[in-house]
């Protein structure tokens, strides 16, 4: 089944951004519809748009800011139609969760927020009952 997958990334200068680009290319190559959401600086640094990956700028900063409530609302609206939301990093995951992109509704969509190398929160829209710590990996989409 081809899915609509939103990959959410915060400010990144290295490994996380490269990881998200690799995931986006691999998922798109398997026929999924992929959109990467994150700060414009991530697109400039990792070339999502140049690689033909749909990129939607969302100003997810490295630290809390007065603009965060707007980011929360924007993320919630943008991920509402996704089958899978895979947020990378604590801030990206927290902002998605606050925007309702993780733990409200009843559409059965799969949601995950991932810290670098470890699952920080794994929540379904049905509720916040599957949090875990430990190794991440392909199971995030399963």
Buried (B, 14 or more C-beta within 10 A) or exposed (E): EEBBBBBBBBBBEEEBBEBBBEBBBEBBEEEBBBBBBBBEBBBEBBBBBEBEBBBBBBBBBEEEEEEBEEBBEBBBEBBBEBBBBBBBBBBBBBBBBBBBBBBBEEEEBBBBBBBBEEBBBBBBBBEBEEEEEEEBEEEBBE
